[in-house]
Amino acid sequence: MRYLISVIDGDDGPETADELGAVDAFNVRLEADGYWVFVGGLDSPATAAVVDNRGAEAIITDGPFLESKEYLGGLWIIEAPDLDVALKLATEASKVCNRKLEIRPFADD
């Protein structure tokens, strides 16, 4: 099963060199152990745009969808056999990146 692990960023300040090194090592292990699907960091919410094309014309608005002190700072997509393994990996990921995480399974097709 695939899981989305969202990195909740905020007023924690930028990542330190130690955190970046720990995340890199964690990612190498994820890949070696067969859990890796995708990982990516995101730029700040100030660089976001919201696109709404539900009406007669598309509306594009600069800035994030929601104004909040916390925001999505990055993500992992992992493949794990069950929720227990996914939670264990998310627990390790939270430690190495020094951030809160949210984990969610992808909906079944």
LUMGU-475282 format. One line per field, with one value per residue (C-alpha): residue in one letter; x, y, z; residue number from 1. Coordinates in pm, 1 decimal, padded with zeros to 6 digits. Example, Ala and Ser with C-alpha at 12.3 -4.5 7.8 and 13.67 -1.06 7.14 Angstrom:
BEGIN
rogu = a, s
xx = 01230.0, 01367.0
yy = -00450.0, -00106.0
zz = 00780.0, 00714.0
tordren = 1, 2
This chain:
BEGIN
rogu = m, r, y, l, i, s, v, i, d, g, d, d, g, p, e, t, a, d, e, l, g, a, v, d, a, f, n, v, r, l, e, a, d, g, y, w, v, f, v, g, g, l, d, s, p, a, t, a, a, v, v, d, n, r, g, a, e, a, i, i, t, d, g, p, f, l, e, s, k, e, y, l, g, g, l, w, i, i, e, a, p, d, l, d, v, a, l, k, l, a, t, e, a, s, k, v, c, n, r, k, l, e, i, r, p, f, a, d, d
xx = 00000.0, 00118.7, 00125.1, 00170.7, 00386.5, 00342.4, 00605.2, 00437.7, 00662.5, 00618.5, 00810.7, 01078.7, 01323.8, 01516.4, 01659.9, 02003.2, 02293.1, 02261.0, 01890.2, 01954.0, 02226.9, 02001.4, 01717.3, 01952.6, 02072.4, 01711.4, 01615.4, 01907.9, 01787.1, 01425.2, 01542.3, 01771.9, 01492.9, 01237.2, 01004.1, 01096.9, 00847.7, 00904.4, 01030.2, 01029.6, 01069.5, 00851.4, 00931.1, 00764.8, 00388.2, 00464.6, 00554.6, 00218.2, -00070.7, -00428.8, -00604.0, -00984.4, -01131.7, -01473.1, -01660.0, -01681.9, -01324.5, -01014.2, -00922.9, -00556.6, -00468.9, -00117.3, -00038.5, -00133.7, -00482.2, -00489.9, -00307.8, -00161.6, 00139.7, 00188.6, 00210.9, 00314.4, 00693.2, 00762.5, 00651.0, 00745.9, 00546.4, 00633.4, 00527.8, 00477.3, 00310.2, 00081.6, 00005.6, 00232.5, 00538.8, 00431.9, 00392.6, 00734.3, 00892.1, 00703.1, 00822.8, 01182.3, 01123.4, 00987.0, 01300.0, 01545.9, 01373.7, 01278.9, 00925.4, 00570.4, 00436.6, 00095.2, 00059.2, -00229.6, -00286.7, -00377.2, -00737.9, -00789.8, -00859.8
yy = 00000.0, 00351.0, 00624.4, 01000.7, 01141.4, 01518.9, 01734.3, 02005.8, 02309.3, 02643.6, 02861.7, 02595.6, 02790.3, 02653.6, 02304.1, 02272.2, 02099.8, 01814.1, 01773.0, 01774.5, 01512.1, 01294.2, 01320.9, 01226.5, 00919.6, 00824.8, 00855.3, 00631.3, 00370.0, 00399.8, 00331.9, 00043.6, -00120.0, -00090.0, 00165.9, 00463.1, 00585.5, 00962.7, 01241.6, 01616.9, 01941.3, 02241.3, 02609.6, 02853.0, 02916.8, 03268.1, 03111.1, 02931.4, 03006.0, 02881.1, 02782.0, 02753.4, 02662.8, 02544.4, 02841.8, 03009.2, 03137.0, 03023.7, 03229.1, 03229.4, 03382.4, 03443.9, 03304.4, 02994.0, 02841.3, 02894.9, 03146.3, 02949.5, 02936.9, 02574.1, 02454.9, 02162.9, 02182.5, 01856.1, 01499.1, 01137.5, 00877.2, 00532.7, 00175.8, -00023.4, -00359.2, -00217.4, 00083.0, -00035.5, -00029.6, 00304.3, 00455.7, 00324.5, 00487.3, 00813.0, 00813.0, 00783.6, 01050.1, 01294.4, 01246.9, 01299.0, 01605.3, 01747.6, 01826.7, 01708.8, 01474.6, 01366.1, 01019.2, 00907.7, 00604.5, 00660.3, 00569.4, 00228.5, 00234.0
zz = 00000.0, -00072.5, 00188.6, 00171.0, 00448.6, 00459.7, 00627.7, 00835.3, 00835.5, 01004.5, 01242.4, 01296.7, 01083.6, 00787.9, 00792.8, 00946.1, 00773.0, 01023.9, 00945.2, 00570.9, 00611.1, 00827.6, 00575.1, 00289.3, 00482.9, 00564.5, 00196.0, 00093.9, 00342.4, 00220.4, -00133.2, -00033.1, 00171.7, -00110.7, 00052.3, -00166.4, -00427.1, -00434.1, -00210.8, -00258.3, -00070.7, -00149.5, -00173.8, 00066.6, 00046.4, -00080.1, -00416.6, -00449.3, -00681.9, -00662.0, -00985.7, -00997.8, -01334.5, -01212.7, -01359.0, -01695.8, -01672.2, -01489.7, -01185.3, -01082.4, -00747.6, -00620.4, -00278.7, -00082.6, -00066.6, 00310.6, 00525.1, 00815.5, 01044.6, 00938.2, 00580.9, 00363.9, 00342.1, 00163.0, 00124.0, 00098.6, -00089.0, 00039.5, -00033.8, 00287.3, 00354.2, 00625.9, 00844.9, 01127.0, 00899.4, 00750.5, 01099.0, 01202.1, 00895.7, 00956.3, 01317.8, 01197.8, 00931.6, 01190.3, 01399.3, 01111.7, 00965.1, 01307.6, 01192.0, 01259.5, 00992.3, 00873.5, 00722.4, 00501.8, 00283.5, -00078.6, -00157.7, -00312.2, -00682.2
tordren = 1, 2, 3, 4, 5, 6, 7, 8, 9, 10, 11, 12, 13, 14, 15, 16, 17, 18, 19, 20, 21, 22, 23, 24, 25, 26, 27, 28, 29, 30, 31, 32, 33, 34, 35, 36, 37, 38, 39, 40, 41, 42, 43, 44, 45, 46, 47, 48, 49, 50, 51, 52, 53, 54, 55, 56, 57, 58, 59, 60, 61, 62, 63, 64, 65, 66, 67, 68, 69, 70, 71, 72, 73, 74, 75, 76, 77, 78, 79, 80, 81, 82, 83, 84, 85, 86, 87, 88, 89, 90, 91, 92, 93, 94, 95, 96, 97, 98, 99, 100, 101, 102, 103, 104, 105, 106, 107, 108, 109
